Amino acid sequence: MNARLRLADIAGNGRVAAALTLGFASGLPFNLSQSTLQAWLASLNVDLKTIGWLTLVGVPYTFKFMWAPLLDRFVPPFLGRRRGWIVLCQVAIALAIAGLGLQAPAEAIYAIATLALLLSFLSASQDVVIDAYRTDTLRPAERGVGSTAAQLGWRLATLLSGAFALILQHYIGWRQTYLLMALLMGVTVVLTLRAPEPERRVVPPRTLRAAVVEPLAELMLRPGAIALIALVVLYKLGDAAALSLSTAFLIQGVGFTAVEVGFAAKTTTIAAILLGTVIGGLAYGRLGLYRSLLVFGILQAATNLLYSWLALSGRDLLVMITAVGFDNLAGAMGATVFGAFLMAQCDARFSAFQFAVLSALSALARSFIGPVAAYVVGRIGWPPFFVLTFLSAAPGLLLLWRLRTRVAALEVAA
């Protein structure tokens, strides 16, 4: 499998270009129910424990496998099994973003929580179909560059709905910012209409049992399946713990304004994430799957310590830029290779459900760590907390080392 990044592939290959644009559509709503919403609430001095509990609105990303078979089994009456569902999700997501922006968080925290949960559900559903579409359309030789393209699109969108949104709200307000994001989400529908159909025509499962039992059995009955699934869960545990309250940390813990956080991300993090994504794609081709996962996993863990340094330094813009920049560089490299790792574990016959299960398992830590992180911070403070997130990456890295032969074999099988 050729995993080297070629810009010509992105520009001239419709399948890879679709991976890029659909990656953008997948990433745009993510921060609007996560870190951007967190910044909105933090800027209004909402209690940190309340913000911690609201991180649970991301739970649908963990349990999306539960309704993934429905998206595999039933076919919309237009645009086919994949693109039809994607368009329906995108329209609903745009409406949910607009509804969220029309709320007043200080006065309607339960409405905010409900709409944010709905947005996460719709976004997770869109992700299920986009992941299946990408798995179905990309040829084996295109998976490396396709994974990189999808990560680039996703990262650009999350920066737009994250860093750019934090800056924009200073000039036009939170409501108008969310309404603008809803409009951009509507534009993604046009991009989906232009995406090519999969080359292979696959007959949808005739029953829900066929859509659930067979792919689950195939995944669980493989040799070493439990260990590989544990690796999926643990690999990004430390990274997820550090990022769970990162925006609240920068604003409430260190004292930066939302605009300062936004500008720092705009000038440093954008470059770090784009560079990290490209490096991740290139490294996959040069180092192979196992060594890439190991190197980037170590870097992800180590950069958590930079936040501890920032917590001790106080309101120092240079330290903040350094910490956020290197953390996003390592995180982007790891995410790109981790996406290829998930694709390599999917049987082509059951790509939608299996990818949904694996990606949901990888989101377990991210979905449930928020309240725990808020409690730990309240007990021990920010500097020791980030040291603890560094240590929490050790189980995943040790398991990866023990499974190095199996992980390398996945790459050969792909």
C-alpha positions in Angstrom: 0.0 0.0 0.0 1.4 3.4 -1.0 0.8 5.8 1.8 2.9 8.7 0.5 1.2 12.0 0.2 1.0 13.4 -3.3 -0.6 16.8 -3.8 -1.5 15.9 -7.3 -3.6 13.0 -6.0 -5.7 15.4 -3.9 -6.2 17.9 -6.8 -6.9 15.4 -9.6 -8.4 12.4 -7.9 -12.2 12.7 -7.3 -12.1 10.0 -4.6 -9.3 11.6 -2.6 -10.8 15.1 -3.2 -14.1 13.8 -1.7 -12.2 12.5 1.3 -10.9 16.0 1.8 -14.3 17.8 1.4 -16.2 15.3 3.5 -13.5 15.5 6.1 -14.3 19.2 6.3 -18.0 18.5 6.6 -17.3 16.0 9.4 -15.0 18.4 11.4 -17.1 21.6 11.2 -19.8 20.7 13.8 -17.4 19.0 16.2 -16.1 22.0 18.2 -19.5 23.7 18.1 -20.7 21.2 20.7 -17.3 20.8 22.4 -14.5 23.3 22.9 -16.2 26.4 21.3 -19.3 25.8 23.4 -16.9 25.3 26.3 -15.3 28.7 25.6 -18.7 30.4 25.3 -19.7 29.1 28.7 -16.3 29.8 30.3 -16.4 33.4 29.1 -19.8 33.8 30.9 -18.2 32.4 34.1 -20.3 29.2 34.1 -19.2 26.9 36.9 -16.3 24.6 35.9 -18.2 21.5 37.2 -21.2 22.4 35.0 -18.8 22.7 32.0 -17.3 19.3 32.9 -20.7 17.7 32.9 -21.6 19.3 29.6 -18.7 17.5 28.0 -20.9 14.4 28.2 -22.9 15.7 25.2 -20.1 14.1 23.2 -21.4 10.6 24.2 -23.1 9.9 20.8 -19.6 9.7 19.3 -19.0 6.7 21.5 -22.2 4.9 20.9 -22.7 5.7 17.2 -22.1 2.0 16.4 -25.6 1.3 18.0 -27.4 2.9 15.1 -24.8 2.4 12.4 -26.5 -0.8 11.2 -29.6 1.2 10.4 -27.6 3.5 8.2 -26.2 0.4 6.4 -29.5 -1.4 6.2 -31.8 1.3 4.9 -31.2 3.4 1.7 -32.6 6.9 1.2 -34.6 7.4 -2.0 -32.0 9.7 -3.5 -28.2 9.8 -4.0 -27.6 6.2 -2.9 -26.9 4.6 0.4 -23.9 6.7 1.4 -24.4 10.2 -0.1 -28.2 10.2 0.6 -27.7 9.8 4.4 -24.8 12.3 4.4 -27.0 15.0 2.8 -29.8 14.4 5.3 -27.4 14.6 8.2 -25.8 17.8 6.9 -29.1 19.6 6.6 -30.2 18.6 10.1 -26.8 19.6 11.5 -27.0 23.0 10.0 -30.4 23.5 11.7 -29.1 22.2 15.0 -26.2 24.7 14.9 -28.5 27.6 14.2 -30.8 26.5 17.1 -27.8 26.3 19.4 -26.7 29.8 18.5 -30.1 31.3 19.2 -29.9 30.3 22.9 -28.8 32.3 25.9 -26.5 29.9 27.9 -26.7 31.7 31.2 -30.5 31.5 31.1 -31.1 28.3 29.2 -28.4 25.8 30.2 -30.7 22.8 29.8 -31.7 23.9 26.3 -28.1 24.4 25.4 -27.3 20.8 26.7 -30.2 19.3 24.8 -29.3 21.0 21.5 -25.6 20.2 21.9 -26.5 16.6 22.5 -28.7 16.6 19.4 -25.9 18.2 17.4 -23.4 15.5 18.6 -25.9 12.8 17.6 -26.3 14.1 14.1 -22.6 14.8 13.7 -21.7 11.3 14.9 -24.3 9.8 12.5 -22.8 11.8 9.6 -19.3 10.5 10.6 -20.6 6.9 10.4 -21.7 7.3 6.8 -18.6 9.4 5.8 -16.3 6.8 7.2 -18.1 4.1 5.3 -18.2 6.2 2.1 -14.4 6.8 2.4 -13.7 3.1 3.1 -15.9 2.1 0.1 -14.5 4.5 -2.4 -10.8 4.7 -1.7 -8.7 2.1 -3.5 -6.1 0.3 -1.4 -3.3 2.3 -2.9 -5.1 5.5 -2.0 -5.8 4.9 1.7 -2.6 6.6 2.9 -3.2 9.8 0.9 -6.9 9.5 1.5 -6.5 9.3 5.2 -4.2 12.4 5.1 -6.7 14.3 3.0 -9.6 13.5 5.3 -7.5 14.6 8.3 -6.6 17.8 6.5 -10.2 18.6 5.8 -11.3 17.7 9.4 -8.5 19.8 10.9 -9.2 22.8 8.8 -12.9 22.7 9.7 -12.3 22.3 13.4 -9.9 25.2 13.3 -12.6 27.3 11.5 -15.3 26.3 14.1 -12.7 26.6 16.9 -10.0 29.2 16.7 -11.6 31.3 14.0 -15.0 31.2 15.9 -13.3 32.4 19.1 -11.9 35.4 17.3 -15.0 36.1 15.2 -17.4 36.2 18.3 -15.4 39.1 19.6 -16.6 41.2 16.6 -20.0 39.9 15.8 -21.1 38.0 19.0 -21.6 34.3 19.7 -25.1 34.2 18.2 -24.0 35.5 14.8 -20.9 33.3 14.9 -23.0 30.1 15.3 -25.4 31.2 12.6 -22.5 31.7 10.2 -21.2 28.2 11.0 -24.7 26.9 10.3 -24.6 28.6 6.9 -21.2 27.0 6.2 -22.6 23.6 7.1 -25.3 24.2 4.5 -22.6 24.7 1.9 -21.2 21.3 2.6 -24.3 19.8 1.0 -23.2 21.2 -2.4 -19.8 19.5 -1.9 -21.5 16.2 -1.1 -23.6 16.4 -4.3 -20.4 16.7 -6.3 -18.7 13.6 -4.6 -18.5 10.5 -6.8 -20.4 7.3 -6.2 -18.4 4.2 -5.0 -17.1 2.2 -7.9 -18.4 -1.1 -6.4 -22.1 -1.6 -6.2 -22.8 -3.3 -2.9 -26.2 -4.9 -2.0 -27.3 -3.6 1.4 -27.9 -6.2 4.1 -31.4 -7.7 3.8 -32.0 -7.8 7.5 -30.7 -5.9 10.6 -29.4 -9.2 11.9 -27.1 -9.5 8.9 -26.0 -5.9 9.4 -25.1 -6.4 13.0 -24.2 -10.0 13.9 -22.0 -11.0 11.0 -19.6 -8.0 11.1 -19.5 -8.1 14.9 -18.7 -11.8 14.9 -16.0 -11.4 12.2 -14.4 -8.6 14.3 -14.5 -10.3 17.6 -13.5 -13.8 16.5 -10.2 -12.8 15.0 -7.0 -14.0 16.8 -6.0 -11.4 19.4 -9.1 -9.3 18.8 -9.6 -8.3 22.5 -6.0 -7.0 22.8 -6.3 -5.0 19.5 -9.6 -3.5 20.7 -8.0 -2.5 24.0 -5.3 -0.8 22.1 -7.9 1.2 20.1 -9.4 2.4 23.5 -6.1 3.2 25.2 -3.9 4.6 22.5 -5.2 8.2 22.8 -6.2 8.1 26.5 -3.6 10.6 27.6 -4.3 12.9 24.7 -8.0 12.8 25.4 -7.5 13.5 29.1 -5.3 16.6 28.4 -7.7 18.0 25.8 -10.9 17.4 27.7 -10.8 20.8 29.5 -8.1 22.5 27.5 -10.1 25.5 26.5 -11.5 26.0 30.0 -7.9 25.7 31.3 -6.6 28.4 29.0 -9.4 30.8 29.9 -10.3 30.1 33.5 -7.1 28.3 34.7 -4.5 30.6 33.2 -6.5 33.8 32.5 -6.3 34.2 28.7 -9.3 35.8 26.9 -11.2 33.9 24.3 -9.8 36.2 21.6 -6.2 35.6 22.8 -6.8 31.8 22.6 -8.3 32.2 19.2 -5.4 34.3 17.8 -2.8 31.9 19.3 -4.6 29.0 17.6 -4.9 31.0 14.3 -1.2 31.9 14.1 0.5 28.8 15.6 -2.0 25.9 15.8 -3.2 26.0 12.2 0.4 25.6 11.0 1.2 22.9 13.5 -1.9 20.9 12.7 -1.5 21.1 8.9 2.2 20.3 9.2 1.5 17.4 11.6 -1.2 15.9 9.3 1.2 16.0 6.3 4.1 14.6 8.4 1.8 11.8 9.7 0.8 10.8 6.1 4.4 10.8 5.0 5.7 8.9 8.0 3.1 6.2 7.5 4.7 5.5 4.1 8.3 5.6 5.5 8.1 4.2 9.0 5.2 1.8 8.6 2.1 1.4 10.8 3.6 0.1 14.0 6.6 2.5 14.2 4.5 5.5 13.3 2.0 4.7 16.0 4.8 4.2 18.6 6.7 7.4 17.8 3.6 9.6 17.6 2.1 8.0 20.7 5.2 9.0 22.7 5.2 12.5 21.3 1.5 12.9 22.1 2.1 11.9 25.7 5.2 14.1 26.1 3.6 17.3 24.9 1.0 17.1 27.7 3.8 18.1 30.0 4.0 21.5 28.2 0.6 22.3 29.6 1.9 21.7 33.1 4.7 24.2 32.3 2.1 26.7 31.1 0.1 26.2 34.3 3.2 27.0 36.4 4.3 29.9 34.2 0.9 31.7 34.4 -0.4 34.1 31.7 2.6 33.8 29.3 1.6 34.1 25.7 4.8 32.6 24.3 4.6 29.6 26.6 0.9 29.1 25.6 1.8 29.2 21.9 4.6 26.7 22.4 2.5 24.3 24.4 -0.6 24.5 22.2 1.5 24.4 19.0 3.6 21.3 19.8 0.6 19.5 21.3 -1.4 20.0 18.1 1.6 19.0 16.0 2.0 15.7 17.8 -1.8 15.1 18.0 -2.3 15.7 14.3 0.5 13.2 13.4 -1.0 10.6 15.7 -4.5 11.1 14.5 -3.5 10.6 10.8 -1.8 7.3 11.4 -4.4 6.2 13.9 -7.1 6.7 11.2 -5.1 4.4 8.9 -4.8 1.9 11.8 -8.6 1.8 12.1 -9.1 1.3 8.4 -6.6 -1.5 8.3 -8.8 -3.5 10.8 -12.0 -3.3 8.7 -13.1 -6.1 6.6 -14.3 -4.7 3.2 -17.6 -6.6 3.5 -18.5 -4.8 6.8 -16.7 -1.5 6.6 -19.5 0.7 7.9 -20.4 -1.1 11.1 -16.9 -2.2 11.9 -15.4 1.3 11.4 -18.2 2.8 13.5 -17.5 0.3 16.3 -13.7 0.9 16.3 -14.0 4.7 16.1 -16.6 4.7 18.8 -14.3 2.7 21.0 -11.5 5.1 20.3 -13.7 7.9 21.5 -14.6 6.3 24.9 -12.0 8.2 26.8 -12.8 11.5 25.1 -16.5 11.1 25.8 -16.4 10.3 29.5 -13.2 11.9 30.8 -14.6 15.4 31.2 -16.4 15.1 34.5 -13.5 13.0 36.0 -10.9 15.6 34.8 -12.9 18.5 36.3 -13.0 16.6 39.6 -9.3 15.8 39.5 -8.3 19.4 38.7 -10.4 20.5 41.7 -8.5 18.2 44.0 -4.9 18.5 42.8 -4.8 21.6 40.5 -3.8 22.0 36.9 0.0 21.3 36.9 -0.2 17.8 38.6 -3.3 17.1 36.4 -1.3 17.4 33.2 1.5 15.2 34.6 -1.2 12.6 35.4 -2.4 12.8 31.7 1.2 12.1 30.6 1.4 9.0 32.8 -2.1 7.8 31.6 -0.7 7.3 28.1 1.7 4.6 29.3 -0.8 1.6 29.3 -1.6 2.2 25.6 2.0 2.5 24.6 3.0 -0.6 26.5 0.2 -2.6 24.9 1.2 -1.3 21.4 4.7 -2.6 22.0 3.4 -6.0 23.1 1.2 -6.1 19.9 3.9 -4.9 17.5 3.8 -8.1 15.4 0.0 -8.1 15.1 -0.1 -4.3 14.2 2.6 -4.8 11.6 0.6 -7.7 10.1 -2.5 -5.5 9.8 -0.5 -3.2 7.4 0.5 -6.2 5.3 -3.1 -7.5 5.2 -4.4 -4.1 4.2 
